[in-house]
Amino acid sequence: METKKDVNAAKSIVAQAAKLSELVNYQDGSIVSKEIIKAKGTVTLFAFDKGQGLSEHIAPFDALVYNLDGKAEITIEGKPRLLQAGEVIIMPANKPHALKAIERFKMLLVMIRP
């Protein structure tokens, strides 16, 4: 798994409207991430090629995932859930979770520290 990050994504939407799904592009065999906001948490766009994912891990605060495009399997505490375009899920703090793109998949990840 290769992850690439674009730190200029936020500049392109300051005081301008944009389509979130157009701000991050797929890349074969990779995961692409673009951080939009970093303050008391983060707002990050991701594009996962089919079959790419994030291995099981734990975060110290809730993480909201909004599916912009495609399908992904989100596993929380060992229970898989299918997340389709237009759907949202919260991965709770301190619970193991993982993600795998069933097909190419774009998401907005929002994590806000309490």
Biopython code that builds the backbone (N, CA, C, O; Angstrom):
import numpy as np
from Bio.PDB.StructureBuilder import StructureBuilder

atoms = [
    (1, "MET", "N", (0.837, -1.177, 0.000)),
    (1, "MET", "CA", (0.000, 0.000, 0.000)),
    (1, "MET", "C", (0.880, 1.237, 0.000)),
    (1, "MET", "O", (1.810, 1.354, 0.798)),
    (2, "GLU", "N", (0.579, 2.141, -0.890)),
    (2, "GLU", "CA", (1.310, 3.393, -0.957)),
    (2, "GLU", "C", (0.331, 4.521, -0.683)),
    (2, "GLU", "O", (-0.760, 4.535, -1.252)),
    (3, "THR", "N", (0.692, 5.463, 0.170)),
    (3, "THR", "CA", (-0.156, 6.608, 0.464)),
    (3, "THR", "C", (0.556, 7.873, 0.003)),
    (3, "THR", "O", (1.729, 8.087, 0.306)),
    (4, "LYS", "N", (-0.165, 8.699, -0.728)),
    (4, "LYS", "CA", (0.393, 9.965, -1.189)),
    (4, "LYS", "C", (-0.453, 11.083, -0.613)),
    (4, "LYS", "O", (-1.672, 10.949, -0.514)),
    (5, "LYS", "N", (0.179, 12.186, -0.232)),
    (5, "LYS", "CA", (-0.510, 13.282, 0.426)),
    (5, "LYS", "C", (-0.285, 14.585, -0.344)),
    (5, "LYS", "O", (0.833, 14.878, -0.767)),
    (6, "ASP", "N", (-1.356, 15.365, -0.521)),
    (6, "ASP", "CA", (-1.280, 16.654, -1.194)),
    (6, "ASP", "C", (-1.660, 17.727, -0.184)),
    (6, "ASP", "O", (-2.818, 17.806, 0.226)),
    (7, "VAL", "N", (-0.706, 18.550, 0.220)),
    (7, "VAL", "CA", (-0.952, 19.543, 1.265)),
    (7, "VAL", "C", (-1.575, 20.829, 0.731)),
    (7, "VAL", "O", (-1.895, 21.715, 1.523)),
    (8, "ASN", "N", (-1.758, 20.962, -0.577)),
    (8, "ASN", "CA", (-2.319, 22.184, -1.153)),
    (8, "ASN", "C", (-3.816, 22.107, -1.405)),
    (8, "ASN", "O", (-4.382, 23.054, -1.951)),
    (9, "ALA", "N", (-4.473, 21.036, -1.036)),
    (9, "ALA", "CA", (-5.891, 20.852, -1.312)),
    (9, "ALA", "C", (-6.744, 21.950, -0.682)),
    (9, "ALA", "O", (-7.692, 22.422, -1.308)),
    (10, "ALA", "N", (-6.427, 22.361, 0.536)),
    (10, "ALA", "CA", (-7.228, 23.368, 1.219)),
    (10, "ALA", "C", (-7.204, 24.708, 0.493)),
    (10, "ALA", "O", (-8.210, 25.417, 0.471)),
    (11, "LYS", "N", (-6.087, 25.055, -0.090)),
    (11, "LYS", "CA", (-5.974, 26.337, -0.787)),
    (11, "LYS", "C", (-6.956, 26.458, -1.937)),
    (11, "LYS", "O", (-7.429, 27.556, -2.231)),
    (12, "SER", "N", (-7.273, 25.343, -2.595)),
    (12, "SER", "CA", (-8.142, 25.392, -3.760)),
    (12, "SER", "C", (-9.607, 25.630, -3.421)),
    (12, "SER", "O", (-10.400, 25.908, -4.321)),
    (13, "ILE", "N", (-9.994, 25.530, -2.144)),
    (13, "ILE", "CA", (-11.402, 25.715, -1.795)),
    (13, "ILE", "C", (-11.655, 26.846, -0.790)),
    (13, "ILE", "O", (-12.777, 27.004, -0.310)),
    (14, "VAL", "N", (-10.648, 27.610, -0.479)),
    (14, "VAL", "CA", (-10.846, 28.741, 0.434)),
    (14, "VAL", "C", (-11.725, 29.766, -0.269)),
    (14, "VAL", "O", (-11.372, 30.279, -1.331)),
    (15, "ALA", "N", (-12.878, 30.059, 0.336)),
    (15, "ALA", "CA", (-13.856, 31.019, -0.178)),
    (15, "ALA", "C", (-14.322, 30.686, -1.594)),
    (15, "ALA", "O", (-14.731, 31.575, -2.340)),
    (16, "GLN", "N", (-14.260, 29.390, -1.969)),
    (16, "GLN", "CA", (-14.717, 28.943, -3.282)),
    (16, "GLN", "C", (-15.470, 27.636, -3.144)),
    (16, "GLN", "O", (-15.105, 26.774, -2.344)),
    (17, "ALA", "N", (-16.525, 27.498, -3.931)),
    (17, "ALA", "CA", (-17.270, 26.241, -3.948)),
    (17, "ALA", "C", (-16.528, 25.224, -4.810)),
    (17, "ALA", "O", (-15.894, 25.576, -5.805)),
    (18, "ALA", "N", (-16.618, 23.970, -4.414)),
    (18, "ALA", "CA", (-15.985, 22.894, -5.177)),
    (18, "ALA", "C", (-16.709, 21.597, -4.870)),
    (18, "ALA", "O", (-17.384, 21.478, -3.847)),
    (19, "LYS", "N", (-16.566, 20.626, -5.758)),
    (19, "LYS", "CA", (-17.102, 19.288, -5.526)),
    (19, "LYS", "C", (-16.015, 18.461, -4.847)),
    (19, "LYS", "O", (-14.925, 18.283, -5.390)),
    (20, "LEU", "N", (-16.324, 17.962, -3.659)),
    (20, "LEU", "CA", (-15.334, 17.199, -2.903)),
    (20, "LEU", "C", (-14.757, 16.041, -3.708)),
    (20, "LEU", "O", (-13.550, 15.803, -3.674)),
    (21, "SER", "N", (-15.607, 15.324, -4.429)),
    (21, "SER", "CA", (-15.136, 14.150, -5.157)),
    (21, "SER", "C", (-14.154, 14.499, -6.271)),
    (21, "SER", "O", (-13.435, 13.625, -6.756)),
    (22, "GLU", "N", (-14.116, 15.761, -6.680)),
    (22, "GLU", "CA", (-13.190, 16.187, -7.736)),
    (22, "GLU", "C", (-11.867, 16.713, -7.183)),
    (22, "GLU", "O", (-10.958, 17.030, -7.950)),
    (23, "LEU", "N", (-11.755, 16.807, -5.865)),
    (23, "LEU", "CA", (-10.540, 17.345, -5.249)),
    (23, "LEU", "C", (-9.479, 16.287, -4.964)),
    (23, "LEU", "O", (-8.360, 16.615, -4.569)),
    (24, "VAL", "N", (-9.826, 15.032, -5.161)),
    (24, "VAL", "CA", (-8.874, 13.939, -4.964)),
    (24, "VAL", "C", (-9.057, 12.953, -6.117)),
    (24, "VAL", "O", (-10.184, 12.640, -6.502)),
    (25, "ASN", "N", (-7.952, 12.471, -6.658)),
    (25, "ASN", "CA", (-7.994, 11.578, -7.814)),
    (25, "ASN", "C", (-7.479, 10.194, -7.467)),
    (25, "ASN", "O", (-6.610, 10.026, -6.611)),
    (26, "TYR", "N", (-8.032, 9.215, -8.149)),
    (26, "TYR", "CA", (-7.557, 7.842, -7.988)),
    (26, "TYR", "C", (-6.173, 7.697, -8.597)),
    (26, "TYR", "O", (-5.821, 8.384, -9.556)),
    (27, "GLN", "N", (-5.398, 6.791, -8.022)),
    (27, "GLN", "CA", (-4.099, 6.429, -8.575)),
    (27, "GLN", "C", (-3.974, 4.914, -8.470)),
    (27, "GLN", "O", (-4.187, 4.341, -7.402)),
    (28, "ASP", "N", (-3.632, 4.271, -9.576)),
    (28, "ASP", "CA", (-3.547, 2.816, -9.607)),
    (28, "ASP", "C", (-2.668, 2.274, -8.487)),
    (28, "ASP", "O", (-1.542, 2.729, -8.289)),
    (29, "GLY", "N", (-3.203, 1.290, -7.753)),
    (29, "GLY", "CA", (-2.442, 0.601, -6.714)),
    (29, "GLY", "C", (-2.121, 1.422, -5.493)),
    (29, "GLY", "O", (-1.261, 1.037, -4.701)),
    (30, "SER", "N", (-2.795, 2.554, -5.317)),
    (30, "SER", "CA", (-2.426, 3.465, -4.222)),
    (30, "SER", "C", (-3.635, 3.987, -3.463)),
    (30, "SER", "O", (-4.787, 3.817, -3.861)),
    (31, "ILE", "N", (-3.311, 4.633, -2.349)),
    (31, "ILE", "CA", (-4.257, 5.436, -1.584)),
    (31, "ILE", "C", (-3.736, 6.862, -1.662)),
    (31, "ILE", "O", (-2.572, 7.124, -1.359)),
    (32, "VAL", "N", (-4.601, 7.779, -2.069)),
    (32, "VAL", "CA", (-4.220, 9.190, -2.148)),
    (32, "VAL", "C", (-4.988, 9.931, -1.052)),
    (32, "VAL", "O", (-6.196, 9.739, -0.910)),
    (33, "SER", "N", (-4.302, 10.772, -0.278)),
    (33, "SER", "CA", (-4.974, 11.556, 0.753)),
    (33, "SER", "C", (-4.658, 13.037, 0.563)),
    (33, "SER", "O", (-3.559, 13.414, 0.156)),
    (34, "LYS", "N", (-5.663, 13.865, 0.874)),
    (34, "LYS", "CA", (-5.510, 15.320, 0.805)),
    (34, "LYS", "C", (-6.130, 15.918, 2.054)),
    (34, "LYS", "O", (-7.346, 15.873, 2.239)),
    (35, "GLU", "N", (-5.298, 16.472, 2.897)),
    (35, "GLU", "CA", (-5.782, 17.098, 4.122)),
    (35, "GLU", "C", (-6.362, 18.464, 3.776)),
    (35, "GLU", "O", (-5.699, 19.295, 3.156)),
    (36, "ILE", "N", (-7.619, 18.684, 4.188)),
    (36, "ILE", "CA", (-8.314, 19.937, 3.899)),
    (36, "ILE", "C", (-8.182, 20.903, 5.078)),
    (36, "ILE", "O", (-7.916, 22.091, 4.893)),
    (37, "ILE", "N", (-8.369, 20.382, 6.279)),
    (37, "ILE", "CA", (-8.295, 21.204, 7.490)),
    (37, "ILE", "C", (-7.520, 20.435, 8.554)),
    (37, "ILE", "O", (-7.706, 19.230, 8.722)),
    (38, "LYS", "N", (-6.647, 21.146, 9.271)),
    (38, "LYS", "CA", (-5.968, 20.570, 10.425)),
    (38, "LYS", "C", (-5.982, 21.619, 11.522)),
    (38, "LYS", "O", (-5.333, 22.659, 11.408)),
    (39, "ALA", "N", (-6.717, 21.344, 12.574)),
    (39, "ALA", "CA", (-6.816, 22.265, 13.708)),
    (39, "ALA", "C", (-7.016, 21.409, 14.954)),
    (39, "ALA", "O", (-6.086, 20.721, 15.377)),
    (40, "LYS", "N", (-8.200, 21.435, 15.546)),
    (40, "LYS", "CA", (-8.501, 20.572, 16.687)),
    (40, "LYS", "C", (-9.035, 19.237, 16.182)),
    (40, "LYS", "O", (-9.893, 18.612, 16.805)),
    (41, "GLY", "N", (-8.521, 18.833, 15.074)),
    (41, "GLY", "CA", (-8.912, 17.614, 14.404)),
    (41, "GLY", "C", (-8.509, 17.753, 12.948)),
    (41, "GLY", "O", (-7.760, 18.660, 12.586)),
    (42, "THR", "N", (-9.008, 16.853, 12.117)),
    (42, "THR", "CA", (-8.662, 16.911, 10.705)),
    (42, "THR", "C", (-9.868, 16.615, 9.833)),
    (42, "THR", "O", (-10.794, 15.911, 10.236)),
    (43, "VAL", "N", (-9.835, 17.168, 8.633)),
    (43, "VAL", "CA", (-10.779, 16.845, 7.569)),
    (43, "VAL", "C", (-9.902, 16.459, 6.386)),
    (43, "VAL", "O", (-9.124, 17.268, 5.881)),
    (44, "THR", "N", (-10.042, 15.205, 5.951)),
    (44, "THR", "CA", (-9.159, 14.671, 4.930)),
    (44, "THR", "C", (-9.951, 13.937, 3.865)),
    (44, "THR", "O", (-10.878, 13.190, 4.178)),
    (45, "LEU", "N", (-9.589, 14.147, 2.602)),
    (45, "LEU", "CA", (-10.149, 13.405, 1.484)),
    (45, "LEU", "C", (-9.233, 12.235, 1.160)),
    (45, "LEU", "O", (-8.010, 12.362, 1.235)),
    (46, "PHE", "N", (-9.812, 11.102, 0.802)),
    (46, "PHE", "CA", (-9.050, 9.924, 0.401)),
    (46, "PHE", "C", (-9.615, 9.364, -0.892)),
    (46, "PHE", "O", (-10.818, 9.440, -1.140)),
    (47, "ALA", "N", (-8.742, 8.803, -1.711)),
    (47, "ALA", "CA", (-9.135, 8.019, -2.881)),
    (47, "ALA", "C", (-8.377, 6.698, -2.797)),
    (47, "ALA", "O", (-7.146, 6.688, -2.784)),
    (48, "PHE", "N", (-9.102, 5.593, -2.741)),
    (48, "PHE", "CA", (-8.526, 4.257, -2.631)),
    (48, "PHE", "C", (-8.729, 3.521, -3.947)),
    (48, "PHE", "O", (-9.846, 3.479, -4.462)),
    (49, "ASP", "N", (-7.683, 2.948, -4.491)),
    (49, "ASP", "CA", (-7.848, 2.064, -5.627)),
    (49, "ASP", "C", (-8.505, 0.775, -5.120)),
    (49, "ASP", "O", (-8.410, 0.452, -3.936)),
    (50, "LYS", "N", (-9.163, 0.050, -6.007)),
    (50, "LYS", "CA", (-9.814, -1.210, -5.637)),
    (50, "LYS", "C", (-8.817, -2.129, -4.937)),
    (50, "LYS", "O", (-7.699, -2.334, -5.409)),
    (51, "GLY", "N", (-9.245, -2.676, -3.803)),
    (51, "GLY", "CA", (-8.408, -3.606, -3.052)),
    (51, "GLY", "C", (-7.498, -2.956, -2.021)),
    (51, "GLY", "O", (-6.948, -3.646, -1.164)),
    (52, "GLN", "N", (-7.332, -1.643, -2.089)),
    (52, "GLN", "CA", (-6.498, -0.935, -1.114)),
    (52, "GLN", "C", (-7.293, -0.722, 0.175)),
    (52, "GLN", "O", (-8.522, -0.775, 0.163)),
    (53, "GLY", "N", (-6.602, -0.483, 1.267)),
    (53, "GLY", "CA", (-7.309, -0.259, 2.514)),
    (53, "GLY", "C", (-6.401, 0.199, 3.633)),
    (53, "GLY", "O", (-5.206, 0.432, 3.447)),
    (54, "LEU", "N", (-6.999, 0.320, 4.789)),
    (54, "LEU", "CA", (-6.280, 0.679, 6.014)),
    (54, "LEU", "C", (-6.414, -0.503, 6.965)),
    (54, "LEU", "O", (-7.525, -0.964, 7.231)),
    (55, "SER", "N", (-5.298, -0.993, 7.476)),
    (55, "SER", "CA", (-5.330, -2.143, 8.380)),
    (55, "SER", "C", (-5.977, -1.754, 9.712)),
    (55, "SER", "O", (-6.123, -0.575, 10.033)),
    (56, "GLU", "N", (-6.353, -2.762, 10.460)),
    (56, "GLU", "CA", (-7.038, -2.515, 11.728)),
    (56, "GLU", "C", (-6.186, -1.659, 12.652)),
    (56, "GLU", "O", (-4.991, -1.894, 12.826)),
    (57, "HIS", "N", (-6.834, -0.661, 13.236)),
    (57, "HIS", "CA", (-6.167, 0.242, 14.172)),
    (57, "HIS", "C", (-7.209, 0.834, 15.107)),
    (57, "HIS", "O", (-8.406, 0.598, 14.944)),
    (58, "ILE", "N", (-6.753, 1.597, 16.079)),
    (58, "ILE", "CA", (-7.624, 2.265, 17.044)),
    (58, "ILE", "C", (-7.281, 3.750, 17.037)),
    (58, "ILE", "O", (-6.110, 4.125, 16.981)),
    (59, "ALA", "N", (-8.308, 4.587, 17.094)),
    (59, "ALA", "CA", (-8.111, 6.038, 17.176)),
    (59, "ALA", "C", (-8.658, 6.523, 18.524)),
    (59, "ALA", "O", (-9.620, 5.954, 19.039)),
    (60, "PRO", "N", (-8.055, 7.564, 19.095)),
    (60, "PRO", "CA", (-8.489, 8.028, 20.411)),
    (60, "PRO", "C", (-9.759, 8.879, 20.395)),
    (60, "PRO", "O", (-10.225, 9.317, 21.447)),
    (61, "PHE", "N", (-10.327, 9.116, 19.196)),
    (61, "PHE", "CA", (-11.569, 9.887, 19.106)),
    (61, "PHE", "C", (-12.389, 9.389, 17.919)),
    (61, "PHE", "O", (-11.867, 8.725, 17.023)),
    (62, "ASP", "N", (-13.681, 9.719, 17.927)),
    (62, "ASP", "CA", (-14.581, 9.287, 16.856)),
    (62, "ASP", "C", (-14.099, 9.776, 15.499)),
    (62, "ASP", "O", (-13.490, 10.840, 15.390)),
    (63, "ALA", "N", (-14.382, 8.982, 14.458)),
    (63, "ALA", "CA", (-14.040, 9.346, 13.088)),
    (63, "ALA", "C", (-15.279, 9.153, 12.219)),
    (63, "ALA", "O", (-15.841, 8.059, 12.164)),
    (64, "LEU", "N", (-15.700, 10.211, 11.546)),
    (64, "LEU", "CA", (-16.836, 10.156, 10.651)),
    (64, "LEU", "C", (-16.329, 9.929, 9.233)),
    (64, "LEU", "O", (-15.438, 10.638, 8.766)),
    (65, "VAL", "N", (-16.901, 8.936, 8.548)),
    (65, "VAL", "CA", (-16.549, 8.642, 7.165)),
    (65, "VAL", "C", (-17.776, 8.896, 6.303)),
    (65, "VAL", "O", (-18.843, 8.333, 6.549)),
    (66, "TYR", "N", (-17.623, 9.747, 5.289)),
    (66, "TYR", "CA", (-18.678, 9.984, 4.308)),
    (66, "TYR", "C", (-18.190, 9.457, 2.967)),
    (66, "TYR", "O", (-17.160, 9.902, 2.461)),
    (67, "ASN", "N", (-18.924, 8.513, 2.390)),
    (67, "ASN", "CA", (-18.550, 7.906, 1.116)),
    (67, "ASN", "C", (-18.976, 8.806, -0.037)),
    (67, "ASN", "O", (-20.167, 9.034, -0.249)),
    (68, "LEU", "N", (-18.002, 9.311, -0.773)),
    (68, "LEU", "CA", (-18.260, 10.179, -1.916)),
    (68, "LEU", "C", (-18.470, 9.400, -3.206)),
    (68, "LEU", "O", (-19.185, 9.857, -4.098)),
    (69, "ASP", "N", (-17.846, 8.210, -3.313)),
    (69, "ASP", "CA", (-17.883, 7.452, -4.563)),
    (69, "ASP", "C", (-17.438, 6.020, -4.301)),
    (69, "ASP", "O", (-16.507, 5.795, -3.527)),
    (70, "GLY", "N", (-18.085, 5.056, -4.930)),
    (70, "GLY", "CA", (-17.648, 3.670, -4.855)),
    (70, "GLY", "C", (-18.219, 2.919, -3.668)),
    (70, "GLY", "O", (-19.219, 3.326, -3.078)),
    (71, "LYS", "N", (-17.560, 1.804, -3.325)),
    (71, "LYS", "CA", (-17.995, 0.940, -2.222)),
    (71, "LYS", "C", (-16.797, 0.536, -1.385)),
    (71, "LYS", "O", (-15.706, 0.292, -1.900)),
    (72, "ALA", "N", (-17.027, 0.471, -0.078)),
    (72, "ALA", "CA", (-15.967, 0.030, 0.830)),
    (72, "ALA", "C", (-16.562, -0.839, 1.919)),
    (72, "ALA", "O", (-17.739, -0.728, 2.262)),
    (73, "GLU", "N", (-15.717, -1.707, 2.453)),
    (73, "GLU", "CA", (-16.094, -2.486, 3.617)),
    (73, "GLU", "C", (-15.397, -1.864, 4.812)),
    (73, "GLU", "O", (-14.170, -1.781, 4.859)),
    (74, "ILE", "N", (-16.190, -1.430, 5.772)),
    (74, "ILE", "CA", (-15.680, -0.861, 7.012)),
    (74, "ILE", "C", (-15.908, -1.905, 8.098)),
    (74, "ILE", "O", (-17.043, -2.324, 8.324)),
    (75, "THR", "N", (-14.856, -2.323, 8.761)),
    (75, "THR", "CA", (-14.984, -3.309, 9.825)),
    (75, "THR", "C", (-14.749, -2.604, 11.158)),
    (75, "THR", "O", (-13.713, -1.976, 11.374)),
    (76, "ILE", "N", (-15.736, -2.724, 12.047)),
    (76, "ILE", "CA", (-15.650, -2.113, 13.370)),
    (76, "ILE", "C", (-15.847, -3.223, 14.401)),
    (76, "ILE", "O", (-16.877, -3.898, 14.410)),
    (77, "GLU", "N", (-14.856, -3.405, 15.263)),
    (77, "GLU", "CA", (-14.879, -4.464, 16.281)),
    (77, "GLU", "C", (-15.190, -5.833, 15.653)),
    (77, "GLU", "O", (-15.967, -6.617, 16.199)),
    (78, "GLY", "N", (-14.571, -6.098, 14.505)),
    (78, "GLY", "CA", (-14.705, -7.390, 13.858)),
    (78, "GLY", "C", (-15.960, -7.574, 13.023)),
    (78, "GLY", "O", (-16.116, -8.613, 12.383)),
    (79, "LYS", "N", (-16.863, -6.595, 13.009)),
    (79, "LYS", "CA", (-18.112, -6.711, 12.253)),
    (79, "LYS", "C", (-18.020, -5.874, 10.972)),
    (79, "LYS", "O", (-17.935, -4.648, 11.046)),
    (80, "PRO", "N", (-18.035, -6.526, 9.787)),
    (80, "PRO", "CA", (-17.955, -5.778, 8.527)),
    (80, "PRO", "C", (-19.280, -5.114, 8.171)),
    (80, "PRO", "O", (-20.358, -5.649, 8.429)),
    (81, "ARG", "N", (-19.163, -3.926, 7.567)),
    (81, "ARG", "CA", (-20.326, -3.169, 7.106)),
    (81, "ARG", "C", (-20.001, -2.630, 5.723)),
    (81, "ARG", "O", (-18.893, -2.144, 5.495)),
    (82, "LEU", "N", (-20.951, -2.710, 4.797)),
    (82, "LEU", "CA", (-20.764, -2.177, 3.453)),
    (82, "LEU", "C", (-21.173, -0.715, 3.452)),
    (82, "LEU", "O", (-22.268, -0.375, 3.900)),
    (83, "LEU", "N", (-20.307, 0.145, 2.955)),
    (83, "LEU", "CA", (-20.595, 1.576, 2.869)),
    (83, "LEU", "C", (-20.608, 1.958, 1.398)),
    (83, "LEU", "O", (-19.599, 1.825, 0.706)),
    (84, "GLN", "N", (-21.765, 2.437, 0.918)),
    (84, "GLN", "CA", (-21.933, 2.792, -0.483)),
    (84, "GLN", "C", (-21.960, 4.313, -0.653)),
    (84, "GLN", "O", (-22.100, 5.057, 0.319)),
    (85, "ALA", "N", (-21.825, 4.758, -1.897)),
    (85, "ALA", "CA", (-21.799, 6.193, -2.205)),
    (85, "ALA", "C", (-23.009, 6.894, -1.570)),
    (85, "ALA", "O", (-24.143, 6.426, -1.673)),
    (86, "GLY", "N", (-22.738, 8.016, -0.920)),
    (86, "GLY", "CA", (-23.776, 8.806, -0.280)),
    (86, "GLY", "C", (-24.051, 8.416, 1.160)),
    (86, "GLY", "O", (-24.821, 9.090, 1.844)),
    (87, "GLU", "N", (-23.435, 7.338, 1.634)),
    (87, "GLU", "CA", (-23.665, 6.894, 3.008)),
    (87, "GLU", "C", (-22.556, 7.383, 3.937)),
    (87, "GLU", "O", (-21.455, 7.726, 3.505)),
    (88, "VAL", "N", (-22.886, 7.401, 5.221)),
    (88, "VAL", "CA", (-21.964, 7.880, 6.248)),
    (88, "VAL", "C", (-21.954, 6.886, 7.405)),
    (88, "VAL", "O", (-22.949, 6.208, 7.661)),
    (89, "ILE", "N", (-20.829, 6.805, 8.097)),
    (89, "ILE", "CA", (-20.713, 5.947, 9.280)),
    (89, "ILE", "C", (-19.739, 6.614, 10.252)),
    (89, "ILE", "O", (-18.822, 7.323, 9.840)),
    (90, "ILE", "N", (-19.951, 6.377, 11.531)),
    (90, "ILE", "CA", (-19.008, 6.854, 12.551)),
    (90, "ILE", "C", (-18.271, 5.642, 13.102)),
    (90, "ILE", "O", (-18.885, 4.670, 13.542)),
    (91, "MET", "N", (-16.959, 5.717, 13.072)),
    (91, "MET", "CA", (-16.122, 4.697, 13.695)),
    (91, "MET", "C", (-15.820, 5.218, 15.102)),
    (91, "MET", "O", (-15.131, 6.227, 15.249)),
    (92, "PRO", "N", (-16.328, 4.542, 16.137)),
    (92, "PRO", "CA", (-16.198, 5.071, 17.498)),
    (92, "PRO", "C", (-14.773, 5.033, 18.041)),
    (92, "PRO", "O", (-13.967, 4.171, 17.692)),
    (93, "ALA", "N", (-14.502, 5.989, 18.897)),
    (93, "ALA", "CA", (-13.198, 6.089, 19.552)),
    (93, "ALA", "C", (-12.868, 4.811, 20.304)),
    (93, "ALA", "O", (-13.743, 4.161, 20.875)),
    (94, "ASN", "N", (-11.592, 4.468, 20.292)),
    (94, "ASN", "CA", (-11.053, 3.350, 21.069)),
    (94, "ASN", "C", (-11.635, 1.984, 20.717)),
    (94, "ASN", "O", (-11.575, 1.056, 21.524)),
    (95, "LYS", "N", (-12.198, 1.859, 19.516)),
    (95, "LYS", "CA", (-12.707, 0.586, 19.021)),
    (95, "LYS", "C", (-11.902, 0.230, 17.771)),
    (95, "LYS", "O", (-11.705, 1.090, 16.913)),
    (96, "PRO", "N", (-11.432, -1.008, 17.645)),
    (96, "PRO", "CA", (-10.656, -1.375, 16.463)),
    (96, "PRO", "C", (-11.502, -1.294, 15.193)),
    (96, "PRO", "O", (-12.649, -1.740, 15.159)),
    (97, "HIS", "N", (-10.907, -0.714, 14.153)),
    (97, "HIS", "CA", (-11.604, -0.591, 12.879)),
    (97, "HIS", "C", (-10.602, -0.689, 11.724)),
    (97, "HIS", "O", (-9.408, -0.434, 11.885)),
    (98, "ALA", "N", (-11.127, -1.065, 10.562)),
    (98, "ALA", "CA", (-10.318, -1.207, 9.359)),
    (98, "ALA", "C", (-11.197, -0.857, 8.164)),
    (98, "ALA", "O", (-12.417, -0.747, 8.285)),
    (99, "LEU", "N", (-10.561, -0.684, 7.011)),
    (99, "LEU", "CA", (-11.280, -0.284, 5.814)),
    (99, "LEU", "C", (-10.658, -0.955, 4.598)),
    (99, "LEU", "O", (-9.436, -1.069, 4.501)),
    (100, "LYS", "N", (-11.510, -1.403, 3.662)),
    (100, "LYS", "CA", (-11.015, -1.972, 2.409)),
    (100, "LYS", "C", (-11.929, -1.535, 1.275)),
    (100, "LYS", "O", (-13.152, -1.622, 1.387)),
    (101, "ALA", "N", (-11.334, -1.065, 0.181)),
    (101, "ALA", "CA", (-12.099, -0.648, -0.991)),
    (101, "ALA", "C", (-12.555, -1.877, -1.772)),
    (101, "ALA", "O", (-11.730, -2.622, -2.300)),
    (102, "ILE", "N", (-13.859, -2.086, -1.845)),
    (102, "ILE", "CA", (-14.436, -3.184, -2.623)),
    (102, "ILE", "C", (-14.310, -2.852, -4.112)),
    (102, "ILE", "O", (-14.078, -3.729, -4.944)),
    (103, "GLU", "N", (-14.466, -1.590, -4.417)),
    (103, "GLU", "CA", (-14.184, -1.026, -5.740)),
    (103, "GLU", "C", (-13.536, 0.319, -5.477)),
    (103, "GLU", "O", (-13.445, 0.734, -4.321)),
    (104, "ARG", "N", (-13.089, 1.002, -6.494)),
    (104, "ARG", "CA", (-12.498, 2.325, -6.250)),
    (104, "ARG", "C", (-13.444, 3.122, -5.360)),
    (104, "ARG", "O", (-14.661, 3.082, -5.536)),
    (105, "PHE", "N", (-12.873, 3.843, -4.408)),
    (105, "PHE", "CA", (-13.663, 4.426, -3.326)),
    (105, "PHE", "C", (-13.049, 5.759, -2.905)),
    (105, "PHE", "O", (-11.842, 5.855, -2.681)),
    (106, "LYS", "N", (-13.898, 6.789, -2.799)),
    (106, "LYS", "CA", (-13.463, 8.088, -2.287)),
    (106, "LYS", "C", (-14.253, 8.395, -1.025)),
    (106, "LYS", "O", (-15.453, 8.132, -0.941)),
    (107, "MET", "N", (-13.546, 8.962, -0.037)),
    (107, "MET", "CA", (-14.232, 9.290, 1.212)),
    (107, "MET", "C", (-13.720, 10.603, 1.786)),
    (107, "MET", "O", (-12.603, 11.043, 1.517)),
    (108, "LEU", "N", (-14.584, 11.202, 2.582)),
    (108, "LEU", "CA", (-14.224, 12.347, 3.406)),
    (108, "LEU", "C", (-14.151, 11.826, 4.828)),
    (108, "LEU", "O", (-15.116, 11.252, 5.332)),
    (109, "LEU", "N", (-13.010, 12.021, 5.479)),
    (109, "LEU", "CA", (-12.810, 11.575, 6.862)),
    (109, "LEU", "C", (-12.738, 12.812, 7.754)),
    (109, "LEU", "O", (-11.921, 13.706, 7.531)),
    (110, "VAL", "N", (-13.603, 12.850, 8.764)),
    (110, "VAL", "CA", (-13.635, 13.972, 9.716)),
    (110, "VAL", "C", (-13.343, 13.419, 11.106)),
    (110, "VAL", "O", (-14.071, 12.573, 11.625)),
    (111, "MET", "N", (-12.254, 13.920, 11.696)),
    (111, "MET", "CA", (-11.905, 13.530, 13.061)),
    (111, "MET", "C", (-11.718, 14.811, 13.871)),
    (111, "MET", "O", (-10.890, 15.658, 13.536)),
    (112, "ILE", "N", (-12.496, 14.937, 14.935)),
    (112, "ILE", "CA", (-12.425, 16.124, 15.779)),
    (112, "ILE", "C", (-12.087, 15.684, 17.192)),
    (112, "ILE", "O", (-12.777, 14.855, 17.784)),
    (113, "ARG", "N", (-11.024, 16.249, 17.714)),
    (113, "ARG", "CA", (-10.601, 15.906, 19.075)),
    (113, "ARG", "C", (-11.539, 16.566, 20.075)),
    (113, "ARG", "O", (-11.898, 17.733, 19.913)),
    (114, "PRO", "N", (-11.939, 15.825, 21.110)),
    (114, "PRO", "CA", (-12.833, 16.424, 22.135)),
    (114, "PRO", "C", (-12.109, 17.457, 22.970)),
    (114, "PRO", "O", (-12.704, 18.052, 23.868)),
]
sb = StructureBuilder()
sb.init_structure("model")
sb.init_model(0)
sb.init_chain("A")
sb.init_seg("    ")
for serial, (resi, resn, name, xyz) in enumerate(atoms, 1):
    if name == "N":
        sb.init_residue(resn, " ", resi, " ")
    sb.init_atom(name, np.array(xyz, "f"), 0.0, 1.0, " ", f" {name:<3s}", serial, name[0])
structure = sb.get_structure()
